[in-house]
Amino acid sequence: MTATLTPDATHIIRQLRADQAAGTTAGLGSPGWDAFHDLLVELVAEAPDPAARVGEITDLLAKYAPVSRPSGGVR
């Protein structure tokens, strides 16, 4: 990431890194966890519209990696 980041990209990347750190602190950290977050940061940093890129990633995850939750959401 050598290009100057937009304010939106900077904000999103800060959030991603904070979530990564929180997950690691909670015991979820692993090389795969770090690699996944690094990929997300790279995709957001390179996007002409970072918020739209996050939306695209979210849509892909929802389609191909659905989360199993009890009916009615998390309890």
DSSP file (Angstrom, degrees, kcal/mol; ACC not computed):
  #  RESIDUE AA STRUCTURE BP1 BP2  ACC     N-H-->O    O-->H-N    N-H-->O    O-->H-N    TCO  KAPPA ALPHA  PHI   PSI    X-CA   Y-CA   Z-CA
    1    1 A M              0   0    0      0, 0.0     4,-0.1     0, 0.0    45,-0.0   0.000 360.0 360.0 360.0  88.3    0.0    0.0    0.0
    2    2 A T        +     0   0    0      2,-0.1     2,-0.1     0, 0.0     3,-0.1   0.608 360.0  93.0-102.6 -15.1    2.1    2.9   -1.2
    3    3 A A  S    S-     0   0    0      1,-0.1     2,-0.3    42,-0.0    43,-0.0  -0.368  88.8 -96.6 -75.8 157.5   -0.8    5.0   -2.5
    4    4 A T        -     0   0    0     -2,-0.1     2,-0.2     1,-0.1    -1,-0.1  -0.592  43.0-131.1 -72.7 131.5   -2.4    7.7   -0.4
    5    5 A L        -     0   0    0     -2,-0.3    40,-0.1    -4,-0.1    -1,-0.1  -0.581  14.0-118.9 -86.7 146.8   -5.5    6.3    1.2
    6    6 A T     >  -     0   0    0     -2,-0.2     4,-2.6    39,-0.1     5,-0.2  -0.373  31.0-107.7 -72.4 160.5   -8.9    8.1    1.1
    7    7 A P  H  > S+     0   0    0      0, 0.0     4,-2.4     0, 0.0     5,-0.2   0.893 122.0  52.5 -57.2 -38.8  -10.4    9.1    4.4
    8    8 A D  H  > S+     0   0    0      2,-0.2     4,-2.5     1,-0.2     5,-0.2   0.931 110.2  47.2 -62.7 -45.3  -13.0    6.3    3.9
    9    9 A A  H  > S+     0   0    0      1,-0.2     4,-2.8     2,-0.2     5,-0.2   0.917 111.6  51.0 -62.5 -43.3  -10.3    3.7    3.3
   10   10 A T  H  X S+     0   0    0     -4,-2.6     4,-2.3     1,-0.2    -1,-0.2   0.922 111.8  47.4 -59.7 -45.2   -8.4    4.9    6.3
   11   11 A H  H  X S+     0   0    0     -4,-2.4     4,-2.0     2,-0.2    -2,-0.2   0.930 114.2  46.0 -62.6 -47.3  -11.5    4.7    8.6
   12   12 A I  H  X S+     0   0    0     -4,-2.5     4,-2.6     1,-0.2    -2,-0.2   0.913 112.5  50.4 -64.1 -43.4  -12.4    1.2    7.3
   13   13 A I  H  X S+     0   0    0     -4,-2.8     4,-2.7     1,-0.2    -1,-0.2   0.891 108.3  52.7 -64.8 -39.1   -8.9   -0.1    7.7
   14   14 A R  H  X S+     0   0    0     -4,-2.3     4,-2.2    -5,-0.2    -1,-0.2   0.913 110.5  48.3 -60.6 -41.6   -8.7    1.2   11.2
   15   15 A Q  H  X S+     0   0    0     -4,-2.0     4,-2.6     2,-0.2    -2,-0.2   0.921 111.1  50.2 -64.1 -44.1  -11.9   -0.6   12.0
   16   16 A L  H  X S+     0   0    0     -4,-2.6     4,-2.4     1,-0.2    -2,-0.2   0.926 112.3  46.8 -59.9 -45.2  -10.6   -3.8   10.4
   17   17 A R  H  X S+     0   0    0     -4,-2.7     4,-2.4     2,-0.2    -1,-0.2   0.872 111.8  50.8 -66.9 -36.7   -7.3   -3.7   12.4
   18   18 A A  H  X S+     0   0    0     -4,-2.2     4,-2.4    -5,-0.2    -1,-0.2   0.914 111.9  47.3 -66.2 -41.9   -9.2   -2.9   15.7
   19   19 A D  H  X S+     0   0    0     -4,-2.6     4,-2.5     2,-0.2    -2,-0.2   0.886 111.3  52.0 -65.4 -38.7  -11.5   -5.9   15.1
   20   20 A Q  H  X S+     0   0    0     -4,-2.4     4,-2.4    -5,-0.2    -2,-0.2   0.935 111.2  46.6 -61.6 -46.9   -8.4   -8.1   14.3
   21   21 A A  H  X S+     0   0    0     -4,-2.4     4,-2.5     1,-0.2    -2,-0.2   0.899 112.1  50.7 -63.3 -41.2   -6.7   -7.0   17.5
   22   22 A A  H  X S+     0   0    0     -4,-2.4     4,-1.8     2,-0.2    -1,-0.2   0.907 111.1  48.4 -64.9 -41.3   -9.9   -7.6   19.5
   23   23 A G  H  <>S+     0   0    0     -4,-2.5     5,-3.1     2,-0.2     6,-0.5   0.898 111.3  49.7 -64.7 -40.5  -10.3  -11.1   18.0
   24   24 A T  H ><5S+     0   0    0     -4,-2.4     3,-1.5     4,-0.3     5,-0.5   0.918 110.1  50.7 -63.5 -43.2   -6.7  -11.9   18.7
   25   25 A T  H 3<5S+     0   0    0     -4,-2.5    -1,-0.2     1,-0.3    -2,-0.2   0.850 106.9  55.3 -62.1 -34.4   -7.1  -10.7   22.3
   26   26 A A  T 3<5S-     0   0    0     -4,-1.8    -1,-0.3    -5,-0.2    -2,-0.2   0.436 127.0-100.7 -79.9   1.4  -10.2  -13.0   22.6
   27   27 A G  T < 5S+     0   0    0     -3,-1.5    -3,-0.2    -4,-0.2    -2,-0.1   0.603  95.1 112.2  93.0  11.8   -8.1  -16.0   21.6
   28   28 A L      < +     0   0    0     -5,-3.1    -4,-0.3    -6,-0.2     5,-0.1   0.447  44.4 122.2 -94.4  -1.2   -9.2  -16.1   17.9
   29   29 A G        +     0   0    0     -6,-0.5     3,-0.1    -5,-0.5    -8,-0.0  -0.277  25.9 141.1 -68.0 146.4   -5.8  -15.1   16.5
   30   30 A S     >  -     0   0    0      1,-0.1     4,-2.5    -2,-0.0     5,-0.2  -0.949  64.8 -94.5-167.5 166.7   -4.0  -17.4   14.1
   31   31 A P  H  > S+     0   0    0      0, 0.0     4,-2.5     0, 0.0     5,-0.2   0.887 127.6  51.2 -58.7 -36.7   -1.8  -17.0   10.9
   32   32 A G  H  > S+     0   0    0      2,-0.2     4,-2.5     1,-0.2     5,-0.2   0.897 107.9  51.8 -65.5 -40.3   -5.0  -17.5    8.9
   33   33 A W  H  > S+     0   0    0      2,-0.2     4,-2.1     1,-0.2    -1,-0.2   0.930 112.9  45.2 -59.5 -47.3   -6.8  -14.9   10.9
   34   34 A D  H  X S+     0   0    0     -4,-2.5     4,-2.5     1,-0.2    -2,-0.2   0.904 112.5  50.7 -65.1 -41.9   -4.0  -12.4   10.2
   35   35 A A  H  X S+     0   0    0     -4,-2.5     4,-2.3     2,-0.2    -2,-0.2   0.893 109.4  51.6 -63.8 -39.8   -3.8  -13.3    6.5
   36   36 A F  H  X S+     0   0    0     -4,-2.5     4,-2.3     2,-0.2    -1,-0.2   0.934 112.3  45.1 -62.4 -46.5   -7.6  -12.9    6.1
   37   37 A H  H  X S+     0   0    0     -4,-2.1     4,-2.6     1,-0.2    -2,-0.2   0.881 110.8  53.8 -66.7 -37.6   -7.4   -9.4    7.7
   38   38 A D  H  X S+     0   0    0     -4,-2.5     4,-2.3     2,-0.2    -1,-0.2   0.906 109.3  49.3 -61.3 -40.6   -4.4   -8.5    5.6
   39   39 A L  H  X S+     0   0    0     -4,-2.3     4,-2.7     2,-0.2    -2,-0.2   0.920 110.4  50.0 -64.6 -43.6   -6.3   -9.5    2.4
   40   40 A L  H  X S+     0   0    0     -4,-2.3     4,-2.5     1,-0.2     5,-0.2   0.926 111.0  49.4 -60.0 -44.3   -9.3   -7.4    3.5
   41   41 A V  H  X S+     0   0    0     -4,-2.6     4,-2.8     1,-0.2    -1,-0.2   0.921 111.7  49.1 -61.2 -43.9   -7.1   -4.4    4.1
   42   42 A E  H  X S+     0   0    0     -4,-2.3     4,-1.9     2,-0.2    -2,-0.2   0.923 111.6  48.6 -62.0 -44.8   -5.4   -4.8    0.7
   43   43 A L  H  X S+     0   0    0     -4,-2.7     4,-0.7     1,-0.2    -1,-0.2   0.899 114.9  44.8 -63.8 -40.6   -8.8   -5.1   -1.0
   44   44 A V  H >< S+     0   0    0     -4,-2.5     3,-0.7    -5,-0.2    -2,-0.2   0.915 112.0  52.2 -68.7 -43.1  -10.1   -2.0    0.7
   45   45 A A  H 3< S+     0   0    0     -4,-2.8    -2,-0.2     1,-0.2    -1,-0.2   0.841 112.7  45.0 -63.5 -33.9   -6.9    0.0    0.1
   46   46 A E  H 3< S+     0   0    0     -4,-1.9    -1,-0.2    -5,-0.2    -2,-0.2   0.584  91.1 105.3 -86.5 -10.7   -6.9   -0.7   -3.6
   47   47 A A    <<  -     0   0    0     -3,-0.7   -38,-0.1    -4,-0.7     4,-0.1  -0.475  64.6-145.7 -77.7 138.3  -10.6    0.0   -4.2
   48   48 A P  S    S+     0   0    0      0, 0.0    -1,-0.1     0, 0.0    -4,-0.0   0.813 103.8  30.4 -66.5 -28.6  -11.7    3.2   -5.9
   49   49 A D  S  > S-     0   0    0      1,-0.1     4,-2.2   -41,-0.0     3,-0.3  -0.827  74.5-173.2-130.1  91.9  -14.8    3.1   -3.5
   50   50 A P  H  > S+     0   0    0      0, 0.0     4,-2.2     0, 0.0     5,-0.2   0.859  83.9  52.1 -57.4 -39.9  -13.8    1.4   -0.3
   51   51 A A  H  > S+     0   0    0      1,-0.2     4,-1.9     2,-0.2     5,-0.1   0.906 110.3  48.7 -65.3 -40.3  -17.3    1.3    1.2
   52   52 A A  H  > S+     0   0    0     -3,-0.3     4,-2.3     2,-0.2    -1,-0.2   0.883 108.7  54.4 -65.3 -37.5  -18.6   -0.3   -1.9
   53   53 A R  H  X S+     0   0    0     -4,-2.2     4,-2.6     2,-0.2    -2,-0.2   0.915 106.4  50.9 -62.7 -42.2  -15.8   -2.9   -1.8
   54   54 A V  H  X S+     0   0    0     -4,-2.2     4,-2.7     1,-0.2    -1,-0.2   0.900 109.4  51.9 -60.9 -39.7  -16.7   -3.8    1.8
   55   55 A G  H  X S+     0   0    0     -4,-1.9     4,-2.4     2,-0.2    -2,-0.2   0.899 109.2  49.5 -62.1 -41.2  -20.3   -4.2    0.6
   56   56 A E  H  X S+     0   0    0     -4,-2.3     4,-2.3     2,-0.2    -2,-0.2   0.919 112.2  47.6 -63.5 -43.9  -19.1   -6.6   -2.2
   57   57 A I  H  X S+     0   0    0     -4,-2.6     4,-2.6     2,-0.2    -2,-0.2   0.917 111.5  51.0 -63.4 -43.4  -17.0   -8.6    0.3
   58   58 A T  H  X S+     0   0    0     -4,-2.7     4,-2.5     1,-0.2    -2,-0.2   0.912 109.8  50.1 -60.5 -43.9  -20.0   -8.8    2.7
   59   59 A D  H  X S+     0   0    0     -4,-2.4     4,-1.9     2,-0.2    -1,-0.2   0.911 111.1  49.0 -61.9 -42.6  -22.2  -10.0   -0.1
   60   60 A L  H  X S+     0   0    0     -4,-2.3     4,-2.8     2,-0.2     5,-0.3   0.924 112.4  47.6 -63.1 -44.5  -19.7  -12.7   -1.1
   61   61 A L  H  X S+     0   0    0     -4,-2.6     4,-2.3     1,-0.2    -2,-0.2   0.904 111.5  50.6 -64.0 -40.4  -19.3  -13.9    2.5
   62   62 A A  H  < S+     0   0    0     -4,-2.5    -1,-0.2    -5,-0.2    -2,-0.2   0.863 116.2  42.5 -64.8 -34.9  -23.1  -14.0    3.0
   63   63 A K  H  < S+     0   0    0     -4,-1.9    -2,-0.2    -5,-0.2    -1,-0.2   0.904 128.7  23.8 -78.4 -43.0  -23.5  -16.0   -0.2
   64   64 A Y  H  < S+     0   0    0     -4,-2.8    -3,-0.2     1,-0.2    -2,-0.2   0.573 129.1  36.7-106.7 -11.4  -20.7  -18.5    0.1
   65   65 A A  S  < S-     0   0    0     -4,-2.3    -1,-0.2    -5,-0.3    -2,-0.1  -0.436  76.0-174.2-137.9  62.3  -19.9  -18.6    3.9
   66   66 A P        -     0   0    0      0, 0.0     2,-0.4     0, 0.0    -4,-0.1  -0.259  22.4-126.1 -62.9 146.5  -23.3  -18.4    5.6
   67   67 A V        -     0   0    0     -5,-0.1     2,-0.7     2,-0.0    -2,-0.0  -0.779  15.5-133.0 -93.3 131.6  -23.3  -18.1    9.4
   68   68 A S        +     0   0    0     -2,-0.4    -1,-0.0     0, 0.0     0, 0.0  -0.770  39.4 160.4 -86.1 119.7  -25.3  -20.6   11.3
   69   69 A R        -     0   0    0     -2,-0.7     3,-0.1     5,-0.0     5,-0.1  -0.967  43.6 -99.2-135.5 152.1  -27.3  -18.8   14.0
   70   70 A P    >   -     0   0    0      0, 0.0     3,-1.7     0, 0.0     0, 0.0  -0.348  59.1 -80.6 -64.3 154.3  -30.4  -19.7   15.9
   71   71 A S  T 3  S+     0   0    0      1,-0.3     0, 0.0    -2,-0.0     0, 0.0  -0.316 119.7  31.9 -54.2 132.0  -33.6  -18.3   14.6
   72   72 A G  T 3  S-     0   0    0     -3,-0.1    -1,-0.3     3,-0.0     2,-0.1   0.458 118.2 -89.6  96.0   1.6  -34.0  -14.7   15.8
   73   73 A G  S <  S-     0   0    0     -3,-1.7     2,-0.2    -4,-0.0     0, 0.0  -0.448  75.8 -14.1  96.1-168.0  -30.3  -13.9   15.8
   74   74 A V              0   0    0     -2,-0.1    -5,-0.0     1,-0.1    -3,-0.0  -0.494 360.0 360.0 -77.0 139.2  -27.6  -14.1   18.4
   75   75 A R              0   0    0     -2,-0.2    -1,-0.1     0, 0.0    -2,-0.0   0.347 360.0 360.0-123.5 360.0  -28.7  -14.7   22.0
